[in-house]
Amino acid sequence: MKRWRKPLLYLLVAYLILLLGPIAGLDIPRIMGDIARDPQVLIQQILVGLVNGGIIAIIALGYTLVYGIIELINFAHGDLYMLGAFASLTVIGAFGVTDGASLQVAIPAMLVALIIATVVCAGLNIVTERYAYRPLRNAPRLAPLISAIGVSFIFQNTGLFWGGLKSFIPVMGANAAAPKSFPDLLPRIDILKAMGIESGIVFTTKDLIVLVVAVALMVGLHLFVQYTRLGKAMRATAQNRDAALIMGIDVDRIIALTFLIGGALAGAAGLLVGLYNNTIVFTMGFTAGLRAFTAAVLGGIGNIIGAMLGGVLIGLLSALSDQYLSSRWTNAWVFAVLVIILAFRPGGLLGENVQEKV
């Protein structure tokens, strides 16, 4: 009977998808016809999904780093990323940079915004770990989890307060809760047209810059964790905290370093999203955090490569769902895929295959 259990489960899942899928836009003959009529749309959505997936992956790395070290789901991470976007907008507004500014003016402002956003978010993450999470490190797991939710609400309301400081920060606009316009500073040169290729596919320098920065951050983190002394200490702490302490590793320092790196990545992601979407709002952390956490779980939470893979898959699935299924059902499809994958691989796509969690 056991050998038939998994095939029967596959059949049940396939039946439910075919039965309920059309309600949520899964009309396979129509989708295949749309792809056959205009394959360029498919390529376009794949490119959009890769760019958005790269940003999601950067945020997901913050979740997976913290969980890999202390097995805490830091629900405040998404709202920390939102504060990074607000810090970036504040700095760019202080420079007086507006839409259409020349690169000579925009680049210094963006570099300073990147530095300030990463420092602010890293500092906030370290303070949060020191005063909200460290005292509860040996408490039952529910206690730090509730603390993380509380910190999330504090960060979100900090963003709401920050957005209302129009007297001091005019770029925030007149309404505290309204979306804020982020200056469009990245060039929008169509790369394919510039190369003399006439196509319906649009891939601009703006997309390329965001994708390259996202990949550079992910690769840099992976190399740091795998090949540096501090990275090895992080992996040792993730595997066995008590043994790492006996071997002379300053566990508190390593945990603080993990929160610092995760916060810095959240700040960088906040700037990237602002430059790419050109709008930010104080509630953006909830949606992005939810998708990033889903990406971390999908890839195998605690695994860096898994978080990257999960982020890209979530980005691709969201883009393809918006185009071929229904944007109203995108979140439902994302979580349906998550549930299906976890049903067969409870540890995520890479969670069971990689021993080193961080």
RAVENDA-V341285 format. One record per helix or strand of 3 or more residues. SS is the DSSP state (a for helix, b for strand). FROM is the first residue (numbers start at 1). LEN is the number of residues. Records with the same first field share a line. If there is no record, write none. Layout:
# RAVENDA-V341285
SS->FROM-LEN / FROM-LEN
This chain:
# RAVENDA-V341285
a->2-23 / 28-10 / 39-32 / 77-18 / 103-34 / 141-23 / 170-3 / 191-4 / 205-23 / 229-11 / 241-6 / 251-27 / 284-16 / 304-21 / 327-18
